[in-house]
């Protein structure tokens, strides 16, 4: 293990940064994780996590105790004591679909001012192709050409809810470099992990991340389009997906019909890839169709609710699930949150419950009654809308739920229940692509 130990800095203690820093420390490296949110840093030092991610809290505690994981507000301290510096700051979308790279530029400039030896500056945030050139130009300009460094790209492929496992046991590691010196340092950093390592030029690594997320988005929109056909002809999209999934060229993952994709990655990365293509003179019509299908899924759910309730205005809707997927408390770009706002626009009264996202919902949702559990949400509601496929919702006492509801209506946007069972229980049950 001594051979592989390095000193690295991770700038940004957000979702990607915190997981990256913690897992690199778990591999045996000494990591300084930097953030400008001092309250977050103080909480982290007390063991209070800013996000819910299974296994992360225990890893943070273990590596802080071993003094391999250090939290700091000083980029200078982190950069000067590190051989590799990861940039893991937020790159929010701009109105035109591009990415706001001001935080990336700011960090690059700060690093340039304090360089004290050779460094590998690694882009970990999802950024448009050729961003590395801007990082390099910024550092060279601010340091007046005196800095000794290489820029690299090392995209993350984390699934929220499985981020620790995905980091320590990944399908692959992608490293974009343009010098053997930088490649050697990056390989050394990841040597304890046994998986394929793909080394490319930097632009290729940047494109790989956008291509992956856009392709997965395409699979989701494709199966939702198939679901629309299934409803019209009386087929079951779940069985269609299973039949497709046995084909090794296709696979079953991401073929789950439902409300569509959300979160902080897929929508943003899809928009960014479309923007990148257009900026280079290519009209990526396929991805525009993927985006439109995803947008239209919310309208289809509203239509299902109208079919069941007739009038939405004045009705009380119990929304089960606010996080954009299970095993996370992340409500950024959550389809569930978007549906809440659409239903409020239709005049519905909203009650909601999520096993992990209630604290963040208090900050991000207005005019919503937040409930202590799913049964509390169902009580005297006219309809249940299932938006996140938490196991807790799959195990509900449905007879109890029916007795609590004012009307026995369930709109299941994630297909977690069996349509025949729901019919036998006396529910008016609307799901996606299963003839209901």
C-alpha positions in Angstrom: 0.0 0.0 0.0 2.9 2.4 0.7 3.9 2.3 -3.0 0.5 3.7 -4.0 0.0 6.3 -1.3 -0.2 9.9 -2.6 -1.3 13.3 -1.4 -4.2 14.7 -3.3 -6.6 17.6 -3.0 -10.3 17.6 -3.9 -11.8 21.1 -4.4 -15.5 20.9 -3.7 -17.3 18.9 -1.0 -20.5 18.4 -3.0 -21.8 15.1 -4.0 -19.0 14.1 -6.4 -16.2 15.8 -4.4 -17.1 14.3 -1.0 -17.5 10.8 -2.3 -14.3 11.1 -4.4 -12.3 12.4 -1.5 -13.6 9.8 1.0 -13.0 6.9 -1.4 -9.5 8.0 -2.3 -8.7 8.2 1.4 -10.1 4.7 1.8 -7.6 3.5 -0.8 -4.9 4.8 1.5 -4.1 8.2 0.1 -4.0 11.4 2.2 -6.7 13.7 0.9 -7.5 17.3 1.7 -11.1 18.1 0.8 -11.8 21.8 0.3 -15.1 23.7 0.3 -16.0 27.4 0.8 -19.1 26.5 2.8 -17.7 26.8 6.4 -20.9 25.5 7.9 -20.7 22.3 5.8 -17.1 21.9 6.8 -17.9 22.2 10.5 -20.7 19.7 10.2 -18.4 17.2 8.3 -15.8 17.5 11.1 -18.6 16.6 13.5 -19.6 13.6 11.3 -22.8 15.3 10.0 -23.2 14.5 6.3 -24.6 17.1 3.9 -26.1 14.3 1.7 -27.6 10.9 2.3 -25.5 8.2 0.6 -25.4 4.6 2.0 -22.0 3.8 3.5 -20.5 7.3 3.2 -20.9 8.4 6.8 -19.0 5.4 8.1 -16.2 5.9 5.5 -15.8 9.6 6.4 -15.5 8.7 10.1 -13.0 5.9 9.6 -10.7 8.0 7.3 -10.9 11.1 9.5 -9.9 9.0 12.5 -7.0 7.6 10.5 -6.1 11.2 9.4 -6.2 10.3 5.8 -9.2 12.6 5.2 -8.8 16.3 6.1 -11.4 19.0 5.6 -10.3 22.6 4.9 -11.4 25.9 3.5 -8.0 26.7 2.1 -7.3 25.9 -1.6 -3.7 27.1 -0.9 -3.2 24.6 1.8 -4.7 21.8 -0.2 -2.8 22.6 -3.5 0.6 23.1 -1.9 0.4 19.9 0.0 -0.8 17.8 -2.9 0.5 16.2 -6.1 -2.9 15.8 -7.7 -5.7 18.4 -7.5 -9.2 17.4 -8.4 -11.7 20.1 -9.4 -15.1 18.9 -8.3 -17.2 22.1 -8.3 -20.7 22.7 -9.5 -21.2 23.3 -13.3 -24.9 24.3 -13.4 -26.7 24.7 -16.7 -27.1 28.0 -18.5 -30.3 29.0 -20.2 -28.8 28.1 -23.6 -28.0 24.6 -22.5 -24.3 25.2 -22.0 -22.6 24.9 -18.6 -21.7 27.7 -16.2 -17.9 27.1 -15.8 -17.3 30.2 -13.6 -16.5 28.0 -10.6 -14.1 25.9 -12.6 -12.3 29.0 -13.8 -12.2 30.5 -10.3 -10.6 27.4 -8.8 -8.1 27.1 -11.6 -7.1 30.7 -11.0 -6.7 30.2 -7.3 -4.6 27.1 -7.8 -2.4 29.0 -10.3 -1.6 31.6 -7.6 -0.3 29.1 -5.1 1.5 26.5 -7.2 4.7 25.3 -5.6 5.8 22.4 -7.8 4.6 20.0 -10.4 0.8 19.3 -10.1 -1.7 17.3 -12.1 -4.9 19.4 -12.2 -7.8 17.0 -12.8 -11.2 17.9 -14.1 -13.7 15.7 -12.3 -16.8 17.8 -12.8 -18.8 17.1 -15.9 -17.7 19.8 -18.4 -18.0 20.5 -22.1 -15.3 19.1 -24.4 -12.2 21.3 -24.6 -12.8 22.8 -21.1 -9.3 21.5 -20.2 -7.8 24.0 -22.7 -9.4 26.8 -20.8 -8.2 25.5 -17.5 -4.7 25.2 -18.9 -4.8 28.8 -20.4 -6.1 30.2 -17.1 -3.3 28.6 -15.0 -0.6 29.6 -17.5 -1.9 33.2 -17.6 -2.3 33.7 -13.9 1.1 32.0 -13.1 2.7 34.0 -15.9 3.9 30.8 -17.4 5.9 29.8 -14.4 3.7 26.9 -13.2 4.8 23.3 -13.8 1.7 21.3 -14.3 -0.4 19.0 -16.5 -4.2 19.1 -16.9 -6.2 15.8 -16.9 -9.8 14.6 -17.2 -11.1 11.9 -15.0 -14.9 11.7 -15.4 -17.0 10.2 -12.7 -19.7 7.5 -13.3 -21.4 7.5 -10.0 -25.0 6.5 -9.4 -26.5 8.2 -6.4 -27.4 5.6 -3.8 -24.5 3.4 -5.0 -21.7 6.1 -5.2 -19.3 4.5 -2.7 -19.5 1.1 -4.4 -19.3 2.6 -7.9 -16.1 4.5 -6.8 -14.3 1.6 -5.1 -15.6 -1.1 -7.5 -16.1 0.7 -10.9 -16.8 -0.8 -14.3 -13.9 1.2 -15.6 -11.7 4.2 -14.9 -11.3 6.8 -17.7 -8.2 9.0 -17.6 -7.7 11.7 -20.2 -4.1 12.9 -20.3 -1.5 14.3 -22.7 1.7 13.5 -21.0 3.3 10.2 -19.7 4.1 12.0 -16.4 0.5 12.8 -15.7 -0.6 9.3 -16.8 1.8 7.7 -14.4 0.6 9.8 -11.5 -3.1 9.1 -12.3 -2.5 5.3 -12.7 -0.6 5.3 -9.4 -3.6 7.0 -7.7 -6.0 4.3 -8.8 -3.6 1.3 -8.6 -5.5 -0.4 -5.7 -8.7 -0.6 -7.8 -8.9 -3.7 -10.0 -10.8 -2.7 -13.2 -10.1 -1.8 -16.8 -8.3 1.6 -17.1 -8.9 3.5 -20.4 -6.3 6.2 -21.1 -7.3 8.7 -23.8 -6.5 12.2 -24.8 -8.3 14.8 -22.6 -11.1 15.8 -25.1 -12.0 12.2 -25.6 -12.4 11.6 -21.8 -14.6 14.7 -21.6 -16.8 13.4 -24.4 -17.1 9.9 -22.9 -19.0 11.3 -19.9 -21.5 13.2 -22.0 -21.9 10.3 -24.4 -22.6 7.8 -21.5 -25.2 9.9 -19.8 -26.9 10.8 -23.1 -27.1 7.2 -24.1 -28.6 6.1 -20.8 -31.1 8.9 -21.2 -31.9 7.6 -24.6 -32.7 4.1 -23.3 -35.1 5.6 -20.7 -36.9 7.8 -23.3 -37.0 4.8 -25.8 -38.7 2.5 -23.3 -41.2 5.3 -22.4 -42.0 5.7 -26.1 -42.5 1.9 -26.3 -44.7 2.1 -23.2 -47.0 4.5 -25.0 -47.4 1.9 -27.8 -48.0 -0.8 -25.3 -50.9 1.1 -23.7 -52.5 1.5 -27.1 -52.2 -2.2 -28.1 -52.7 -3.9 -24.7 -49.1 -5.1 -24.2 -47.1 -5.0 -21.0 -44.0 -2.8 -21.2 -42.4 -4.6 -18.2 -42.4 -7.9 -20.1 -41.2 -6.1 -23.3 -38.3 -4.7 -21.3 -37.5 -8.1 -19.8 -37.5 -9.7 -23.3 -35.3 -6.9 -24.6 -33.0 -7.2 -21.6 -32.0 -10.8 -22.2 -30.3 -9.6 -25.4 -26.7 -9.0 -24.2 -26.4 -6.2 -26.8 -29.1 -4.3 -25.1 -29.3 -5.2 -21.4 -32.1 -4.7 -18.9 -30.7 -1.7 -17.0 -32.4 1.7 -17.7 -35.3 0.1 -19.5 -37.8 1.0 -16.8 -40.8 2.8 -18.1 -42.2 5.6 -15.9 -42.0 9.2 -15.2 -38.8 9.8 -17.0 -35.3 10.8 -15.9 -34.3 13.6 -13.6 -31.6 14.4 -11.2 -28.5 16.7 -11.4 -26.8 14.7 -14.2 -28.9 13.3 -17.0 -31.0 16.4 -17.9 -28.0 18.8 -17.6 -25.6 16.5 -19.5 -28.1 15.9 -22.2 -28.6 19.6 -22.7 -24.9 20.2 -22.6 -24.2 17.5 -25.3 -26.8 19.0 -27.6 -25.3 22.4 -27.0 -21.7 21.2 -27.7 -22.9 19.5 -30.9 -24.7 22.7 -32.1 -21.7 24.9 -31.3 -19.6 22.7 -33.6 -22.3 22.7 -36.4 -24.0 19.4 -35.7 -27.8 19.2 -35.1 -28.2 16.3 -32.7 -31.8 15.6 -33.5 -31.8 12.2 -31.8 -31.0 13.7 -28.4 -33.6 16.5 -28.9 -36.2 13.8 -29.4 -35.0 12.1 -26.2 -35.4 15.3 -24.3 -38.9 15.9 -25.7 -40.1 12.4 -24.8 -38.8 12.9 -21.3 -40.6 16.3 -21.0 -43.9 14.9 -22.3 -43.9 12.1 -19.7 -45.1 14.6 -17.1 -48.0 15.6 -19.3 -49.0 11.9 -19.7 -49.1 11.5 -15.9 -51.4 14.6 -15.6 -53.6 13.0 -18.3 -53.8 9.8 -16.3 -54.8 11.7 -13.2 -57.5 13.6 -15.1 -58.9 10.3 -16.5 -59.1 8.9 -12.9 -60.3 12.0 -11.0 -62.0 14.0 -13.8 -61.2 17.4 -12.1 -57.8 17.9 -10.5 -58.6 21.4 -9.1 -59.4 21.2 -5.4 -58.4 17.6 -5.1 -55.8 16.4 -2.5 -53.0 14.4 -4.1 -50.6 12.4 -1.9 -47.2 12.3 -3.6 -45.0 9.4 -2.5 -41.4 10.1 -3.2 -39.6 13.4 -3.8 -36.0 12.4 -4.4 -35.3 11.9 -8.1 -34.5 8.2 -7.4 -34.3 5.8 -4.4 -31.4 5.7 -1.9 -30.7 9.4 -2.1 -32.1 12.6 -0.6 -31.3 14.6 -3.8 -34.3 16.5 -5.1 -32.3 18.6 -7.7 -34.2 18.4 -11.0 -36.4 15.8 -9.5 -39.4 14.8 -11.7 -41.4 14.4 -8.5 -40.8 18.0 -7.6 -41.7 19.1 -11.1 -44.9 17.1 -10.9 -45.8 18.7 -7.5 -45.5 22.2 -9.1 -47.5 21.1 -12.2 -50.3 19.8 -10.0 -50.2 22.9 -7.9 -50.7 24.8 -11.1 -53.7 22.7 -11.8 -55.2 23.7 -8.4 -54.4 20.5 -6.5 -53.6 20.4 -2.8 -50.4 18.4 -2.2 -49.4 16.2 0.6 -46.0 14.5 0.3 -43.7 12.0 2.0 -40.2 10.7 1.2 -38.1 8.4 3.3 -34.9 10.6 3.1 -35.7 13.9 1.3 -38.0 15.6 3.8 -35.4 18.1 5.1 -34.5 19.2 1.6 -38.1 19.3 0.7 -38.7 21.8 3.5 -36.3 24.2 1.8 -37.3 23.5 -1.8 -41.1 23.1 -1.8 -43.8 25.7 -0.9 -47.4 25.1 -0.1 -46.9 21.4 0.4 -48.0 19.5 3.5 -45.1 17.3 4.4 -46.2 14.1 6.2 -44.6 11.7 8.7 -45.2 8.6 6.5 -47.0 7.3 3.5 -50.1 6.5 5.5 -50.3 10.0 6.8 -50.0 11.3 3.3 -52.8 8.9 2.1 -55.2 9.9 4.8 -58.2 11.8 3.3 -56.4 12.2 0.0 -58.2 11.8 -3.3 -55.3 10.1 -5.1 -51.8 8.7 -4.5 -49.1 9.6 -7.0 -46.1 7.3 -6.7 -43.0 9.2 -8.0 -40.0 7.3 -6.5 -39.7 3.6 -6.3 -38.5 3.3 -2.6 -38.8 -0.2 -1.2 -40.9 1.2 1.6 -43.6 2.0 -0.8 -43.6 -1.4 -2.4 -44.3 -2.9 1.0 -47.2 -0.8 2.0 -50.4 -2.3 3.5 -52.5 -1.5 0.5 -55.8 -2.5 2.2 -55.0 0.1 4.9 -54.0 2.6 2.2 -57.4 2.1 0.5 -59.3 2.7 3.7 -57.4 5.9 4.3 -58.0 7.4 0.9 -61.1 9.5 0.1 -61.1 7.9 -3.4 -59.2 4.6 -4.2 -57.0 6.1 -6.9 -53.3 5.3 -7.4 -51.3 6.8 -10.2 -48.1 4.7 -10.3 -45.4 6.4 -12.3 -42.8 3.7 -11.5 -44.8 0.5 -12.0 -44.1 -0.8 -8.5 -47.4 -2.6 -8.1 -49.1 -5.5 -9.9 -52.0 -4.2 -12.0 -54.2 -7.3 -11.4 -53.6 -7.2 -7.7 -54.6 -3.6 -7.6 -57.7 -4.2 -9.5 -58.6 -7.1 -7.2 -58.2 -4.8 -4.2 -60.6 -2.4 -5.8 -58.2 0.4 -6.8 -58.6 2.7 -9.8 -55.0 2.0 -10.8 -53.1 3.8 -13.6 -49.5 2.8 -14.3 -47.2 3.3 -17.4 -47.3 1.0 -20.4 -49.2 -1.9 -18.8 -52.6 -1.4 -20.3 -53.9 0.3 -17.1 
